[in-house]
Amino acid sequence: MKILVVQESDWIKRNPHQQHHLMELLGLRGHQIHVIDYEVDWKIDKKNSEYKYKSPRQEFNKYKKIYNTENVTVIRPPLIKLPVFNYLSILHYHKQEIKRQIKEFEPDVIVGFGILNASIASKIAKKENIPFVYYFIDVLHELIPEKIFRNLGKRMIKNTIRRSSYVLTINRKLNETAAELGANPHKMSIIGAGINLKQFNYQKHNGYKIRKYYHINNNDIVLFFMGFLYNFAGLKELAMELGKNKGKYPNIKLMIVGDGDSFEALQLIQKKYNLEDQMILTGRQKYKIMPDLIGASDICILPAHQDEIIMQNIVPIKLYEYMAMKKPVIATKLPGLVAEFGEQNGLVYINHAEEVLELVNKKFNNKREIVKVGLAGYNFIEDNDWRKLTMKFESILEGLILDLLLKDI
């Protein structure tokens, strides 16, 4: 198959997501993949870029992020780096690129992950009689920074879903949301988040060197978070709670891996409360060392704001990676997580980030309980192998192509 992917996130700089695993594994199975992506962090990166106001078209051949495949090409259309004009860039340049790829690459199927370029691709695919799959991995219109555009984004997603040959989601709650937005229940499936158990191998990555590097003692309990540091991630509140009660939790350390909106605020909290010995801010790290970093922890956390609308339906891939490393997870009680994991399956729920420390003191004050909850999570996710999920995804795409061929007979 030749597969054209369109998304509105940075394929190269952002940590691996659903699409990276599936597409690179399809590449290993001999399929050719072209990805049209978008420099989503252009506002942050603008000051360090040689292209201040407009970046040119770029092409990254044989790009690999996780697996050793040479069948993925990433194409980044030109971008005007000015507010509002960045959206006009997508409408104009992404449309040009999609048409160019259809003419030159001749894809058998198109898979959309975004809003604007997915809408464009779905229209062109319908006109060109190419199967279009909409992969609904998040409530994307709620992520639009400018609130004024969110209703428009929602309408565009509804129209894209209506034009789609098939709709995929990554969990039960998002499946319900997609159906509410108009997805045909007979033409939709769930392909959830997966895990590469060879990479996230709890036996191989015990984190000893990481703990030694950061001067973490054997009796310290390390709470671990990795990912983009959104303001709603609950990390600032947790850090403040640790700072105000430093003497109460002397053996608890907080390790935060990543960068983003709240990084500077966390640095200020660290300085204000003299938390340099208890709060470790590593900044962004390479994905290949994540197993070692997780291995250095005792408990992983997802203390996001319970009322944050964009967190209601998602199940981050990192939870599967935490559980593959046999780490218990303390997470805010969000509908998507409860629907996916239920109770007693490696997750312990809280309502607010400030509750994490007291919960650790009460429930996880001995290693036996940490091991017990971590094992429950591992048992729950061990069958979610990326390769199995990729074959299911491949089967759906090939089925759509075959249906189209049979219609033409």
NORZIRA-V941670 format. One record per pair of residues at least 4 apart in sequence whose ideal C-beta (glycine too) atoms are under 7 Angstrom apart, sorted by sequence separation. I is the first residue (numbers start at 0). J is the second residue. If there is no record, write none. Layout:
I;J / I;J
This chain:
6;10 / 9;13 / 15;19 / 17;21 / 18;22 / 19;23 / 20;24 / 21;25 / 22;26 / 23;27 / 24;28 / 26;30 / 40;44 / 41;45 / 44;48 / 50;54 / 63;67 / 81;85 / 83;87 / 84;88 / 86;90 / 87;91 / 88;92 / 89;93 / 90;94 / 91;95 / 92;96 / 93;97 / 94;98 / 95;99 / 96;100 / 97;101 / 98;102 / 99;103 / 100;104 / 101;105 / 113;117 / 114;118 / 115;119 / 116;120 / 117;121 / 118;122 / 119;123 / 120;124 / 121;125 / 122;126 / 123;127 / 148;152 / 149;153 / 150;154 / 151;155 / 152;156 / 153;157 / 154;158 / 155;159 / 156;160 / 157;161 / 158;162 / 159;163 / 169;173 / 170;174 / 171;175 / 172;176 / 173;177 / 174;178 / 175;179 / 176;180 / 178;182 / 183;187 / 195;199 / 196;200 / 200;204 / 206;210 / 207;211 / 208;212 / 209;213 / 215;219 / 228;232 / 233;237 / 234;238 / 235;239 / 236;240 / 237;241 / 238;242 / 239;243 / 240;244 / 241;245 / 244;248 / 258;262 / 261;265 / 262;266 / 263;267 / 264;268 / 265;269 / 266;270 / 267;271 / 268;272 / 274;278 / 284;288 / 288;292 / 289;293 / 290;294 / 291;295 / 303;307 / 314;318 / 316;320 / 317;321 / 318;322 / 319;323 / 320;324 / 322;326 / 333;337 / 334;338 / 335;339 / 336;340 / 337;341 / 340;344 / 350;354 / 354;358 / 355;359 / 356;360 / 357;361 / 358;362 / 359;363 / 360;364 / 366;370 / 367;371 / 368;372 / 369;373 / 370;374 / 371;375 / 372;376 / 373;377 / 374;378 / 375;379 / 376;380 / 377;381 / 385;389 / 386;390 / 387;391 / 388;392 / 389;393 / 390;394 / 391;395 / 392;396 / 393;397 / 394;398 / 395;399 / 396;400 / 397;401 / 398;402 / 399;403 / 400;404 / 401;405 / 402;406 / 403;407 / 8;13 / 15;20 / 25;30 / 63;68 / 79;84 / 80;85 / 101;106 / 112;117 / 124;129 / 137;142 / 143;148 / 168;173 / 177;182 / 182;187 / 194;199 / 210;215 / 269;274 / 321;326 / 332;337 / 340;345 / 349;354 / 363;368 / 26;32 / 45;51 / 79;85 / 100;106 / 111;117 / 125;131 / 143;149 / 160;166 / 168;174 / 178;184 / 215;221 / 228;234 / 268;274 / 269;275 / 293;299 / 304;310 / 322;328 / 330;336 / 340;346 / 349;355 / 362;368 / 363;369 / 25;32 / 78;85 / 124;131 / 241;248 / 303;310 / 321;328 / 61;69 / 63;71 / 79;87 / 141;149 / 284;292 / 62;71 / 79;88 / 111;120 / 140;149 / 143;152 / 168;177 / 269;278 / 349;358 / 22;32 / 62;72 / 78;88 / 111;121 / 121;131 / 177;187 / 224;234 / 255;265 / 318;328 / 336;346 / 62;73 / 77;88 / 109;120 / 120;131 / 166;177 / 269;280 / 347;358 / 6;18 / 22;34 / 60;72 / 140;152 / 241;253 / 59;72 / 139;152 / 140;153 / 174;187 / 4;18 / 58;72 / 59;73 / 266;280 / 301;315 / 77;92 / 109;124 / 174;189 / 238;253 / 265;280 / 347;362 / 38;54 / 58;74 / 76;92 / 117;133 / 140;156 / 166;182 / 237;253 / 330;346 / 332;348 / 76;93 / 139;156 / 160;177 / 301;318 / 328;345 / 332;349 / 4;22 / 57;75 / 171;189 / 327;345 / 328;346 / 329;347 / 330;348 / 331;349 / 332;350 / 56;75 / 76;95 / 170;189 / 331;350 / 56;76 / 76;96 / 109;129 / 111;131 / 160;180 / 161;181 / 166;186 / 167;187 / 169;189 / 327;347 / 329;349 / 56;77 / 108;129 / 160;181 / 165;186 / 166;187 / 167;188 / 168;189 / 169;190 / 170;191 / 234;255 / 314;335 / 55;77 / 74;96 / 97;119 / 101;123 / 108;130 / 109;131 / 110;132 / 111;133 / 112;134 / 160;182 / 165;187 / 169;191 / 299;321 / 311;333 / 312;334 / 313;335 / 314;336 / 2;25 / 54;77 / 93;116 / 97;120 / 106;129 / 111;134 / 157;180 / 167;190 / 169;192 / 310;333 / 311;334 / 312;335 / 322;345 / 10;34 / 53;77 / 54;78 / 108;132 / 110;134 / 112;136 / 156;180 / 157;181 / 253;277 / 255;279 / 258;282 / 311;335 / 53;78 / 90;115 / 94;119 / 98;123 / 114;139 / 252;277 / 253;278 / 254;279 / 255;280 / 256;281 / 258;283 / 314;339 / 347;372 / 10;36 / 53;79 / 54;80 / 89;115 / 93;119 / 97;123 / 101;127 / 113;139 / 114;140 / 133;159 / 235;261 / 242;268 / 251;277 / 253;279 / 257;283 / 305;331 / 329;355 / 9;36 / 52;79 / 53;80 / 89;116 / 133;160 / 234;261 / 238;265 / 245;272 / 252;279 / 254;281 / 293;320 / 299;326 / 301;328 / 305;332 / 345;372 / 2;30 / 4;32 / 8;36 / 9;37 / 12;40 / 52;80 / 256;284 / 293;321 / 298;326 / 303;331 / 305;333 / 345;373 / 8;37 / 9;38 / 51;80 / 52;81 / 86;115 / 222;251 / 228;257 / 232;261 / 235;264 / 239;268 / 242;271 / 298;327 / 299;328 / 300;329 / 301;330 / 302;331 / 329;358 / 0;30 / 1;31 / 2;32 / 3;33 / 4;34 / 5;35 / 6;36 / 7;37 / 9;39 / 133;163 / 220;250 / 227;257 / 228;258 / 229;259 / 230;260 / 235;265 / 238;268 / 242;272 / 294;324 / 296;326 / 301;331 / 345;375 / 346;376 / 4;35 / 6;37 / 8;39 / 9;40 / 131;162 / 132;163 / 135;166 / 219;250 / 220;251 / 221;252 / 222;253 / 223;254 / 224;255 / 225;256 / 226;257 / 228;259 / 229;260 / 230;261 / 234;265 / 289;320 / 293;324 / 298;329 / 344;375 / 345;376 / 7;39 / 131;163 / 132;164 / 135;167 / 218;250 / 222;254 / 224;256 / 225;257 / 227;259 / 228;260 / 229;261 / 242;274 / 245;277 / 343;375 / 344;376 / 131;164 / 132;165 / 133;166 / 134;167 / 135;168 / 136;169 / 219;252 / 221;254 / 228;261 / 235;268 / 241;274 / 293;326 / 130;164 / 228;262 / 290;324 / 345;379 / 45;80 / 132;167 / 344;379 / 241;277 / 256;292 / 34;71 / 36;73 / 38;75 / 41;78 / 118;155 / 125;162 / 215;252 / 241;278 / 32;70 / 34;72 / 114;152 / 121;159 / 135;173 / 138;176 / 27;66 / 31;70 / 32;71 / 33;72 / 34;73 / 35;74 / 36;75 / 41;80 / 340;379 / 23;63 / 30;70 / 34;74 / 38;78 / 118;158 / 122;162 / 238;278 / 23;64 / 27;68 / 33;74 / 35;76 / 114;155 / 118;159 / 121;162 / 23;65 / 24;66 / 26;68 / 114;156 / 117;159 / 121;163 / 135;177 / 254;296 / 327;369 / 23;66 / 26;70 / 41;85 / 19;64 / 20;65 / 23;68 / 26;71 / 305;350 / 327;372 / 19;65 / 305;351 / 327;373 / 302;349 / 326;373 / 11;59 / 23;71 / 111;159 / 325;373 / 328;376 / 15;64 / 22;71 / 325;374 / 327;376 / 15;65 / 302;352 / 37;89 / 325;377 / 302;355 / 322;376 / 323;377 / 300;355 / 322;377 / 322;379 / 323;380 / 35;93 / 322;380 / 35;96 / 298;359 / 319;380 / 11;73 / 35;97 / 10;73 / 225;289 / 319;383 / 237;302 / 298;363 / 213;279 / 33;100 / 225;292 / 234;302 / 233;302 / 223;293 / 233;303 / 33;104 / 232;303 / 233;304 / 298;369 / 231;303 / 297;369 / 223;296 / 231;304 / 221;295 / 221;296 / 221;297 / 222;298 / 223;299 / 224;300 / 231;307 / 220;297 / 223;300 / 220;298 / 222;300 / 231;310 / 215;295 / 35;116 / 7;89 / 209;291 / 209;292 / 206;291 / 210;295 / 204;290 / 209;295 / 204;291 / 206;294 / 205;294 / 206;295 / 200;290 / 204;294 / 206;296 / 199;290 / 226;317 / 5;97 / 198;290 / 225;317 / 18;112 / 3;100 / 233;331 / 3;104 / 1;104 / 3;106 / 1;105 / 2;106 / 5;109 / 1;106 / 251;356 / 1;107 / 2;108 / 3;109 / 4;110 / 5;111 / 6;112 / 7;113 / 0;107 / 5;112 / 6;113 / 7;114 / 0;108 / 2;110 / 5;113 / 7;115 / 248;356 / 251;359 / 7;116 / 5;116 / 5;117 / 244;356 / 248;360 / 240;353 / 5;120 / 237;352 / 241;356 / 236;352 / 237;353 / 240;356 / 236;353 / 237;355 / 17;136 / 233;352 / 204;324 / 199;320 / 192;314 / 201;323 / 201;324 / 192;316 / 199;323 / 201;325 / 194;319 / 199;324 / 193;319 / 194;320 / 192;319 / 196;323 / 194;323 / 222;355 / 176;312 / 173;312 / 220;359 / 172;312 / 220;363 / 170;314 / 169;314 / 17;169 / 172;334 / 172;335 / 170;335 / 172;338 / 141;308 / 142;309 / 171;338 / 141;309 / 170;338 / 171;339 / 170;339 / 138;309 / 20;193 / 138;312 / 17;192 / 137;313 / 196;381 / 194;380 / 196;384 / 194;383 / 193;383 / 194;384 / 195;385 / 192;383 / 193;384 / 194;385 / 191;383 / 193;385 / 193;388 / 190;388 / 190;391 / 190;392 / 188;395 / 14;226 / 165;395 / 165;399 / 164;399 / 132;396 / 130;399 / 130;400 / 15;286 / 14;286 / 130;403 / 108;396 / 108;399 / 108;400 / 107;400 / 17;316 / 16;316 / 24;385 / 24;386 / 25;389 / 20;385 / 24;389 / 28;393 / 21;389 / 25;393 / 21;392 / 2;396 / 0;396 / 0;397 / 0;400
